[in-house]
């Protein structure tokens, strides 16, 4: 036994490279070369885009796919940083929550065209004459389609940490910083990863609008799969659309295997349960890096630095414990805080009114509200259909890790499928059979709706403790009783998170779904999405602001009156522990 210990210590002290080190090194260097090459393209002058117009030649797709992937990876990194800060402050500070969560409702309801309308000029002026300004505008647009879903997921997890785990953490007298990294983040990790995958796929849904930018007199076309798809639709080139779909499938499969599959397998250790998982997820890529010797030794100093940072005893009173566990706050401070919020809201409303009243009348407001109510009806119908279809399927997938591994790439691809690629079928079908666009364009919105519910339900079912499943089996709970007494209460907070983000995703999807084009054929459905899209294309900023303001108000009211009470019910009555 002593000899075995000495040999192990010697191996760890003097690691020798093996075949896995060589394979891992090739993969790392290859990824770095591709990223550096793609980033270098952003330093070119803006006039370079005019000298090298977009081409539908399939040979250009590898470079376009690389440019699009780099933009999406940059956006997901920014979304992750934003999520950790925003969700933590919202969940742990009651007064901050009063401002940040309603603001998040508003932000997720602002359509991507609304962000592009006001950010394109800003970024282009920030880096005049350079492609970098347009690239940052595109990355920011993709960021707005990713961050809100991830933030809601982490916020929900932080507000539903089991009480027994909180008591254990308190018994160890950990600081707020240590609690955040040792309890809050690990507990939120399973749901956050699945929502990050959904956000990555959601970015594909809006990549056409983020790369083929057309706001008023400003037109910028960045090389990428999204702009490739926009040009193919404009020229009615079905073969180019097929090549774009194939390129998307290959890219999604690549980052699923190289990025998300290893993260899911690694994060399985964070599942909250008292018994071991029967079928832990696996990853060939994670196993590859775990078998390396020299590479792991090289990265050891970085791991040591991370552990040292996580173990810092930083006193963060706002982040150390949930806000609801604190003592009764001062009514005077609360009153002043609420008054400040109301004053700021009133001032913003007054500025908006002054700007809109200069060029719009009361009739324009009624038209925007009418269109908004029509889109709201579509959203409610689609959310209901998505719930009935995907909750049972998501539970079935989430409770079977091996099946989840196989379905994961397919689900990501379907979630990433842009509504624009379905335009040929819908436009030709509606025109050929003389169908009503108000009805038959609506299914396009579900492409941006159903996947939020599916991915969150899968995350909830995957994180459902195995010991509770075993307890239900021992009590012989089955059929409808199992659904209503066991699994639906267990996944309910995750479902509400998915439904809230699905609602915002549907409103965003209405910008694309209510206005469909195929070549010279254009179809419009009555709704707020078509209203904002037409105003954006015309450069009519007052009507763009009116449409966005109407959408924000409707989404916020719907969330406050419907989803937030359900959210509070799940947090109060269906919390584990």
C-alpha positions as CSV (number, residue, x, y, z in Angstrom):
1,X,0.0,0.0,0.0
2,X,2.8,2.4,0.8
3,X,4.5,1.7,-2.5
4,X,1.3,2.5,-4.4
5,X,1.0,5.8,-2.7
6,X,4.6,6.8,-3.5
7,X,4.1,5.9,-7.2
8,X,0.9,8.0,-7.4
9,X,2.6,11.0,-5.8
10,X,5.5,10.7,-8.3
11,X,3.2,10.6,-11.2
12,X,1.3,13.7,-10.0
13,X,4.6,15.5,-9.3
14,X,6.1,14.7,-12.7
15,X,3.3,14.4,-15.2
16,X,4.3,12.8,-18.4
17,X,2.3,13.7,-21.6
18,X,0.1,11.0,-23.1
19,X,-1.8,10.5,-26.3
20,X,-4.8,12.4,-24.8
21,X,-2.5,15.5,-24.2
22,X,-1.7,15.5,-27.9
23,X,-5.3,15.3,-29.0
24,X,-6.4,17.9,-26.5
25,X,-3.6,20.2,-27.6
26,X,-4.6,20.0,-31.2
27,X,-8.2,20.8,-30.4
28,X,-7.2,23.8,-28.2
29,X,-4.8,25.2,-30.8
30,X,-7.3,24.7,-33.6
31,X,-10.0,26.5,-31.7
32,X,-7.6,29.4,-30.9
33,X,-6.5,29.7,-34.5
34,X,-10.1,29.8,-35.7
35,X,-11.1,32.4,-33.1
36,X,-8.1,34.6,-33.8
37,X,-8.8,34.4,-37.6
38,X,-12.4,35.3,-37.1
39,X,-11.7,38.2,-34.7
40,X,-9.1,39.6,-37.1
41,X,-11.8,40.1,-39.7
42,X,-13.5,42.6,-37.4
43,X,-10.6,45.0,-37.7
44,X,-11.1,45.6,-41.4
45,X,-12.5,49.0,-42.5
46,X,-16.3,49.3,-43.1
47,X,-15.7,49.9,-46.8
48,X,-14.4,46.3,-47.0
49,X,-18.0,45.1,-46.7
50,X,-18.9,47.0,-49.9
51,X,-15.9,45.8,-51.9
52,X,-16.7,42.1,-51.0
53,X,-20.5,41.8,-51.3
54,X,-22.2,38.8,-49.9
55,X,-22.2,35.6,-52.0
56,X,-24.5,32.6,-52.0
57,X,-21.6,30.4,-53.1
58,X,-21.6,27.4,-50.7
59,X,-17.8,27.6,-50.5
60,X,-18.2,30.9,-48.5
61,X,-20.4,29.2,-45.8
62,X,-17.5,27.9,-43.6
63,X,-16.2,31.5,-43.1
64,X,-19.7,32.8,-42.6
65,X,-20.4,30.1,-40.1
66,X,-17.2,31.0,-38.2
67,X,-18.1,34.7,-38.1
68,X,-21.6,33.9,-36.8
69,X,-20.4,31.5,-34.2
70,X,-17.9,33.9,-32.8
71,X,-20.6,36.6,-32.5
72,X,-22.9,34.1,-30.7
73,X,-20.1,32.9,-28.3
74,X,-19.2,36.6,-27.5
75,X,-22.9,37.2,-26.8
76,X,-23.2,34.2,-24.5
77,X,-20.1,35.2,-22.5
78,X,-21.6,38.6,-22.0
79,X,-25.0,37.1,-21.1
80,X,-23.4,34.8,-18.5
81,X,-21.6,37.7,-16.8
82,X,-24.8,39.8,-16.9
83,X,-26.7,36.9,-15.5
84,X,-24.5,36.3,-12.5
85,X,-24.6,40.0,-11.4
86,X,-28.2,40.9,-12.3
87,X,-29.8,37.7,-10.9
88,X,-27.8,37.7,-7.7
89,X,-28.6,41.3,-6.9
90,X,-32.3,40.8,-7.8
91,X,-32.6,37.7,-5.7
92,X,-30.8,38.9,-2.6
93,X,-31.8,42.5,-2.3
94,X,-35.5,43.1,-1.9
95,X,-35.3,46.8,-2.8
96,X,-33.2,46.1,-5.8
97,X,-35.7,43.4,-6.8
98,X,-38.5,46.0,-6.9
99,X,-36.7,47.8,-9.8
100,X,-34.7,45.1,-11.5
101,X,-37.3,42.4,-12.0
102,X,-39.9,44.7,-13.6
103,X,-37.1,46.2,-15.7
104,X,-36.2,42.7,-16.8
105,X,-39.8,42.1,-17.8
106,X,-39.6,45.2,-19.9
107,X,-36.2,44.4,-21.4
108,X,-37.3,40.9,-22.5
109,X,-40.4,42.4,-24.2
110,X,-38.4,44.9,-26.2
111,X,-38.1,43.4,-29.7
112,X,-34.7,43.0,-31.2
113,X,-35.6,45.6,-33.9
114,X,-36.2,48.0,-31.1
115,X,-32.7,47.6,-29.8
116,X,-31.2,47.7,-33.3
117,X,-33.1,50.9,-34.0
118,X,-31.2,52.8,-31.3
119,X,-27.9,50.9,-31.0
120,X,-26.7,50.6,-34.5
121,X,-25.9,54.3,-34.9
122,X,-24.3,54.3,-31.4
123,X,-21.9,51.5,-32.1
124,X,-21.1,52.7,-35.7
125,X,-20.2,56.1,-34.2
126,X,-18.2,54.5,-31.5
127,X,-15.9,53.0,-34.1
128,X,-16.4,55.1,-37.2
129,X,-15.4,53.5,-40.5
130,X,-14.6,50.1,-38.9
131,X,-16.4,46.8,-39.1
132,X,-16.0,46.5,-35.4
133,X,-18.8,48.9,-34.7
134,X,-21.2,46.9,-36.8
135,X,-20.0,43.7,-35.2
136,X,-20.6,45.1,-31.7
137,X,-24.1,46.1,-32.8
138,X,-24.8,42.6,-34.0
139,X,-23.3,41.0,-30.8
140,X,-25.4,43.3,-28.7
141,X,-28.6,42.4,-30.6
142,X,-27.8,38.6,-30.1
143,X,-27.1,39.4,-26.4
144,X,-30.6,40.8,-26.1
145,X,-32.0,37.5,-27.3
146,X,-30.0,35.4,-24.8
147,X,-29.5,37.2,-21.5
148,X,-33.1,37.6,-20.2
149,X,-33.8,33.8,-20.3
150,X,-30.6,33.0,-18.4
151,X,-31.2,35.7,-15.9
152,X,-34.7,34.6,-15.1
153,X,-33.5,31.0,-14.7
154,X,-30.8,31.9,-12.2
155,X,-33.1,34.3,-10.3
156,X,-35.6,31.5,-9.9
157,X,-33.0,29.1,-8.7
158,X,-31.6,31.5,-6.1
159,X,-35.0,32.2,-4.7
160,X,-35.7,28.5,-4.4
161,X,-32.6,27.2,-2.6
162,X,-33.7,24.4,-0.2
163,X,-34.0,25.6,3.4
164,X,-32.0,22.6,4.8
165,X,-29.1,23.6,2.5
166,X,-29.3,27.2,3.8
167,X,-29.2,25.9,7.4
168,X,-26.1,23.8,6.6
169,X,-24.4,26.8,5.1
170,X,-25.2,28.9,8.1
171,X,-23.8,26.3,10.5
172,X,-20.4,26.6,8.7
173,X,-20.5,30.4,9.1
174,X,-19.5,31.1,5.5
175,X,-19.3,34.6,4.2
176,X,-21.7,36.0,1.6
177,X,-19.1,35.5,-1.1
178,X,-18.4,31.9,-0.1
179,X,-22.1,31.1,0.2
180,X,-22.7,32.4,-3.4
181,X,-20.0,30.2,-4.9
182,X,-20.6,27.1,-2.8
183,X,-24.4,27.0,-2.6
184,X,-26.2,29.5,-4.8
185,X,-24.2,28.9,-8.0
186,X,-24.0,25.1,-7.8
187,X,-27.7,24.8,-7.1
188,X,-28.5,27.1,-10.0
189,X,-26.1,25.4,-12.4
190,X,-28.3,22.6,-13.9
191,X,-31.1,25.0,-14.9
192,X,-28.7,27.7,-16.0
193,X,-26.9,25.4,-18.4
194,X,-30.1,24.2,-20.1
195,X,-31.2,27.8,-20.4
196,X,-27.8,28.8,-21.8
197,X,-28.3,26.2,-24.5
198,X,-31.8,27.6,-25.1
199,X,-30.3,31.1,-25.3
200,X,-27.6,30.0,-27.7
201,X,-30.3,28.5,-29.9
202,X,-32.5,31.5,-29.5
203,X,-29.7,33.7,-30.8
204,X,-29.9,31.7,-34.1
205,X,-33.6,32.6,-34.3
206,X,-32.8,36.3,-34.5
207,X,-29.4,36.1,-36.3
208,X,-30.9,37.2,-39.6
209,X,-32.0,40.5,-38.1
210,X,-28.7,41.0,-36.3
211,X,-26.5,40.4,-39.3
212,X,-28.7,41.9,-42.1
213,X,-29.3,45.3,-40.4
214,X,-31.8,47.6,-42.1
215,X,-32.9,50.6,-40.0
216,X,-34.2,53.6,-41.9
217,X,-31.4,54.8,-44.1
218,X,-28.8,52.6,-42.4
219,X,-28.1,49.3,-44.1
220,X,-25.3,47.1,-42.9
221,X,-24.8,43.5,-44.0
222,X,-22.2,41.5,-42.1
223,X,-20.9,38.2,-43.5
224,X,-22.6,35.4,-41.6
225,X,-25.2,32.6,-41.9
226,X,-28.0,35.1,-41.0
227,X,-27.2,37.5,-43.8
228,X,-26.7,34.5,-46.1
229,X,-30.3,33.4,-45.3
230,X,-31.7,36.9,-45.8
231,X,-30.1,37.1,-49.3
232,X,-31.3,33.6,-50.2
233,X,-34.9,34.6,-49.3
234,X,-34.6,37.8,-51.3
235,X,-33.4,35.9,-54.4
236,X,-35.7,32.9,-53.8
237,X,-32.8,30.5,-53.8
238,X,-34.0,27.2,-52.3
239,X,-30.6,25.5,-52.7
240,X,-28.9,28.2,-50.8
241,X,-31.4,27.9,-48.0
242,X,-30.7,24.1,-47.9
243,X,-26.9,24.8,-47.6
244,X,-27.6,27.3,-44.8
245,X,-29.7,24.7,-42.9
246,X,-26.9,22.1,-43.4
247,X,-24.2,24.6,-42.1
248,X,-26.4,25.4,-39.1
249,X,-26.8,21.7,-38.3
250,X,-23.0,21.2,-38.4
251,X,-22.2,24.2,-36.3
252,X,-24.8,23.3,-33.7
253,X,-23.6,19.7,-33.5
254,X,-20.0,21.0,-33.1
255,X,-20.6,23.3,-30.2
256,X,-23.0,20.8,-28.6
257,X,-20.2,18.2,-28.5
258,X,-17.3,20.5,-27.8
259,X,-19.0,22.9,-25.3
260,X,-22.4,22.0,-23.9
261,X,-22.2,18.2,-23.6
262,X,-19.0,18.5,-21.4
263,X,-20.6,21.2,-19.3
264,X,-23.7,19.1,-18.7
265,X,-21.7,16.1,-17.7
266,X,-19.5,18.2,-15.4
267,X,-22.5,19.9,-13.8
268,X,-24.2,16.6,-12.9
269,X,-22.3,16.7,-9.6
270,X,-24.3,19.8,-8.6
271,X,-27.7,18.0,-8.7
272,X,-29.6,18.3,-5.4
273,X,-30.2,14.8,-4.2
274,X,-29.3,12.4,-1.4
275,X,-28.8,9.4,-3.6
276,X,-26.6,8.9,-6.6
277,X,-27.9,9.5,-10.0
278,X,-28.6,6.2,-11.8
279,X,-27.6,7.4,-15.2
280,X,-25.2,10.2,-15.1
281,X,-24.6,12.1,-18.4
282,X,-21.4,11.4,-20.2
283,X,-19.1,13.3,-22.6
284,X,-16.3,12.1,-24.7
285,X,-14.7,15.6,-24.7
286,X,-14.8,15.8,-20.9
287,X,-13.3,12.3,-20.6
288,X,-10.6,13.4,-23.0
289,X,-9.5,16.3,-20.9
290,X,-9.8,14.3,-17.7
291,X,-7.4,11.7,-19.1
292,X,-4.7,14.3,-20.0
293,X,-1.7,14.6,-17.7
294,X,0.5,17.5,-18.8
295,X,-2.4,19.7,-19.8
296,X,-4.0,19.3,-16.4
297,X,-0.7,20.1,-14.8
298,X,-0.4,23.3,-16.8
299,X,-3.9,24.4,-15.8
300,X,-3.4,23.6,-12.1
301,X,-2.2,27.2,-11.2
302,X,-5.4,28.6,-12.7
303,X,-7.5,26.2,-10.6
304,X,-5.6,27.1,-7.5
305,X,-6.2,30.8,-8.2
306,X,-9.9,30.1,-8.7
307,X,-10.1,28.2,-5.4
308,X,-8.4,31.0,-3.6
309,X,-10.8,33.6,-5.0
310,X,-13.8,31.5,-4.1
311,X,-12.6,31.0,-0.6
312,X,-12.2,34.7,0.2
313,X,-14.2,35.7,3.2
314,X,-15.7,38.8,1.7
315,X,-18.6,40.2,3.7
316,X,-21.5,40.8,1.3
317,X,-24.6,41.5,3.5
318,X,-26.9,41.9,0.5
319,X,-25.7,38.7,-1.1
320,X,-25.2,36.6,2.0
321,X,-28.7,35.5,2.6
322,X,-32.1,35.8,0.9
323,X,-33.8,39.1,1.4
324,X,-36.9,37.5,2.9
325,X,-34.9,36.0,5.8
326,X,-33.8,39.5,7.0
327,X,-35.4,41.5,9.7
328,X,-38.3,43.9,9.1
329,X,-37.0,46.8,7.0
330,X,-37.5,50.4,7.9
331,X,-40.8,51.6,6.6
332,X,-39.4,55.1,6.1
333,X,-36.6,53.8,3.8
334,X,-39.1,51.6,1.9
335,X,-41.4,54.6,1.4
336,X,-38.6,56.8,0.1
337,X,-37.4,54.0,-2.2
338,X,-40.9,53.4,-3.6
339,X,-41.3,57.2,-4.1
340,X,-38.1,57.4,-6.0
341,X,-39.1,54.6,-8.2
342,X,-42.5,56.2,-8.9
343,X,-40.9,59.6,-9.6
344,X,-38.4,58.1,-12.0
345,X,-41.2,56.2,-13.8
346,X,-43.4,59.2,-14.0
347,X,-40.5,61.3,-15.4
348,X,-39.7,58.7,-18.1
349,X,-43.4,58.5,-19.0
350,X,-43.6,62.3,-19.3
351,X,-40.5,62.4,-21.6
352,X,-42.1,59.7,-23.8
353,X,-45.4,61.5,-23.9
354,X,-43.7,64.8,-24.9
355,X,-41.8,63.1,-27.7
356,X,-44.8,61.1,-29.1
357,X,-47.4,63.9,-28.8
358,X,-45.4,66.1,-31.1
359,X,-46.1,63.9,-34.1
360,X,-48.7,61.3,-33.1
361,X,-52.3,61.6,-32.1
362,X,-54.8,59.6,-29.9
363,X,-55.9,57.6,-32.9
364,X,-52.3,56.2,-33.3
365,X,-52.3,55.1,-29.7
366,X,-55.6,53.2,-30.2
367,X,-54.2,51.5,-33.3
368,X,-51.1,50.4,-31.4
369,X,-53.2,49.1,-28.5
370,X,-55.5,47.2,-30.9
371,X,-52.6,45.6,-32.6
372,X,-51.0,44.8,-29.2
373,X,-54.2,43.0,-28.0
374,X,-54.3,40.9,-31.2
375,X,-50.7,39.8,-30.7
376,X,-51.4,39.2,-27.0
377,X,-54.2,36.8,-28.0
378,X,-51.7,34.9,-30.3
379,X,-49.2,34.7,-27.5
380,X,-51.7,33.3,-25.0
381,X,-52.9,30.6,-27.5
382,X,-49.4,29.6,-28.5
383,X,-48.2,29.4,-24.8
384,X,-51.2,27.2,-24.0
385,X,-50.5,24.9,-27.0
386,X,-46.8,24.7,-26.2
387,X,-47.5,23.8,-22.6
388,X,-49.9,21.0,-23.5
389,X,-47.4,19.5,-25.9
390,X,-44.0,20.1,-24.4
391,X,-44.4,19.7,-20.6
392,X,-45.1,15.9,-20.9
393,X,-42.3,15.5,-23.5
394,X,-39.9,17.5,-21.4
395,X,-40.6,15.5,-18.3
396,X,-40.1,12.2,-20.1
397,X,-36.8,13.5,-21.6
398,X,-35.5,15.1,-18.4
399,X,-36.0,11.9,-16.3
400,X,-33.9,9.9,-18.8
401,X,-30.4,11.3,-19.0
402,X,-29.3,8.9,-21.8
403,X,-32.2,9.9,-24.0
404,X,-31.6,13.6,-23.1
405,X,-28.0,13.2,-24.4
406,X,-29.3,11.9,-27.8
407,X,-32.1,14.5,-28.1
408,X,-30.1,17.4,-26.9
409,X,-28.4,18.3,-30.3
410,X,-31.7,17.8,-32.2
411,X,-33.6,20.0,-29.7
412,X,-30.9,22.7,-30.0
413,X,-31.2,22.6,-33.8
414,X,-35.0,22.8,-33.8
415,X,-34.8,25.7,-31.3
416,X,-32.2,27.5,-33.5
417,X,-34.3,27.1,-36.7
418,X,-35.0,30.7,-37.8
419,X,-38.6,31.4,-38.7
420,X,-37.3,33.0,-41.9
421,X,-36.4,29.6,-43.3
422,X,-40.0,28.6,-43.1
423,X,-41.2,31.6,-45.1
424,X,-41.1,29.7,-48.5
425,X,-43.6,27.1,-47.2
426,X,-45.9,29.4,-45.4
427,X,-45.9,32.2,-48.0
428,X,-46.5,29.8,-51.0
429,X,-49.1,27.9,-49.0
430,X,-51.0,31.0,-47.9
431,X,-51.0,32.5,-51.4
432,X,-51.8,29.2,-53.2
433,X,-54.8,28.3,-51.0
434,X,-55.8,31.9,-50.3
435,X,-55.6,31.5,-46.6
436,X,-55.9,34.3,-44.0
437,X,-52.4,35.5,-43.0
438,X,-53.7,36.7,-39.6
439,X,-54.3,33.0,-38.7
440,X,-51.7,31.0,-40.7
441,X,-48.7,33.2,-40.0
442,X,-49.2,32.8,-36.3
443,X,-47.6,29.3,-36.1
444,X,-44.3,31.0,-37.0
445,X,-44.3,32.6,-33.6
446,X,-44.2,29.2,-31.9
447,X,-40.8,28.6,-33.3
448,X,-39.6,31.2,-30.8
449,X,-41.9,30.1,-28.0
450,X,-42.1,26.3,-27.4
451,X,-38.4,25.7,-26.8
452,X,-38.2,27.9,-23.7
453,X,-40.8,25.7,-22.1
454,X,-39.2,22.5,-23.3
455,X,-35.7,23.3,-22.1
456,X,-36.8,24.6,-18.7
457,X,-39.0,21.5,-18.1
458,X,-36.1,19.3,-19.1
459,X,-33.9,21.2,-16.7
460,X,-36.5,20.8,-13.9
461,X,-37.0,17.1,-14.5
462,X,-33.2,16.6,-14.7
463,X,-32.7,18.3,-11.4
464,X,-35.6,16.5,-9.7
465,X,-34.1,14.6,-6.8
466,X,-33.8,10.8,-7.3
467,X,-34.7,10.2,-3.6
468,X,-38.1,11.9,-4.1
469,X,-38.7,9.7,-7.1
470,X,-37.8,6.6,-5.1
471,X,-40.1,7.8,-2.3
472,X,-43.0,8.2,-4.8
473,X,-42.3,4.7,-6.2
474,X,-42.4,3.2,-2.7
475,X,-45.8,4.9,-2.0
476,X,-47.0,3.4,-5.3
477,X,-48.0,6.8,-6.7
478,X,-48.8,6.5,-10.4
479,X,-50.9,7.9,-13.2
480,X,-52.5,11.3,-12.6
481,X,-51.6,11.2,-8.9
482,X,-47.9,11.0,-9.8
483,X,-48.2,13.9,-12.2
484,X,-50.1,16.2,-9.8
485,X,-48.5,15.2,-6.5
486,X,-44.9,14.6,-7.5
487,X,-43.5,15.8,-10.8
488,X,-45.6,18.9,-11.7
489,X,-45.0,20.5,-8.2
490,X,-41.3,19.6,-8.6
491,X,-40.9,21.3,-12.0
492,X,-43.4,24.1,-11.5
493,X,-40.8,26.9,-10.8
494,X,-38.8,25.8,-13.8
495,X,-42.0,25.8,-16.0
496,X,-43.0,29.3,-14.8
497,X,-39.5,30.5,-15.7
498,X,-39.8,29.0,-19.1
499,X,-43.3,30.3,-19.6
500,X,-42.3,33.9,-18.7
501,X,-39.4,33.8,-21.1
502,X,-41.5,32.1,-23.7
503,X,-44.0,35.0,-23.5
504,X,-41.2,37.5,-24.1
505,X,-39.8,35.3,-26.9
506,X,-43.2,35.2,-28.5
507,X,-43.5,38.9,-28.6
508,X,-40.0,39.2,-30.1
509,X,-40.9,36.4,-32.6
510,X,-44.0,38.4,-33.7
511,X,-41.6,41.0,-35.3
512,X,-40.5,38.2,-37.7
513,X,-43.7,36.0,-37.8
514,X,-46.2,38.7,-38.6
515,X,-44.2,40.0,-41.6
516,X,-43.2,37.2,-44.0
517,X,-41.5,37.6,-47.4
518,X,-40.5,35.3,-50.2
519,X,-38.9,37.2,-53.1
520,X,-41.3,39.9,-54.2
521,X,-44.3,38.4,-52.3
522,X,-44.9,40.1,-48.9
523,X,-47.5,39.0,-46.4
524,X,-48.5,41.0,-43.3
525,X,-50.6,39.9,-40.4
526,X,-52.4,42.4,-38.2
527,X,-50.5,42.8,-35.0
528,X,-48.0,44.8,-33.0
529,X,-45.0,42.9,-34.4
530,X,-45.9,43.9,-38.0
531,X,-46.6,47.5,-36.8
532,X,-43.1,47.8,-35.3
533,X,-41.4,46.1,-38.3
534,X,-43.0,48.4,-40.8
535,X,-42.2,51.5,-38.7
536,X,-38.6,50.4,-38.3
537,X,-38.2,49.7,-42.0
538,X,-39.6,53.2,-42.8
539,X,-37.4,54.9,-40.2
540,X,-40.5,56.2,-38.4
541,X,-39.0,56.5,-34.9
542,X,-42.1,57.9,-33.1
543,X,-44.2,54.9,-34.1
544,X,-41.3,52.6,-33.3
545,X,-41.2,54.0,-29.8
546,X,-45.0,53.9,-29.5
547,X,-45.0,50.2,-30.6
548,X,-42.2,49.3,-28.2
549,X,-43.8,51.2,-25.3
550,X,-47.2,49.4,-26.0
551,X,-45.5,46.0,-26.1
552,X,-43.6,46.7,-22.9
553,X,-46.7,47.8,-21.0
554,X,-48.7,44.8,-22.2
555,X,-46.0,42.3,-21.4
556,X,-45.3,43.8,-18.0
557,X,-49.0,43.8,-17.1
558,X,-49.4,40.2,-18.3
559,X,-46.4,39.1,-16.2
560,X,-47.6,41.0,-13.1
561,X,-51.2,39.7,-13.3
562,X,-50.5,36.1,-14.4
563,X,-47.0,34.8,-14.2
564,X,-45.8,36.6,-11.1
565,X,-48.6,35.2,-8.8
566,X,-47.8,31.8,-10.1
567,X,-44.1,32.4,-9.5
568,X,-44.8,33.5,-5.9
569,X,-47.0,30.4,-5.4
570,X,-44.3,28.1,-6.5
571,X,-41.7,29.8,-4.3
572,X,-44.0,29.7,-1.3
573,X,-45.7,26.3,-1.6
574,X,-43.6,24.1,-3.9
575,X,-40.1,24.8,-2.7
576,X,-37.8,21.7,-2.1
577,X,-36.5,21.4,1.4
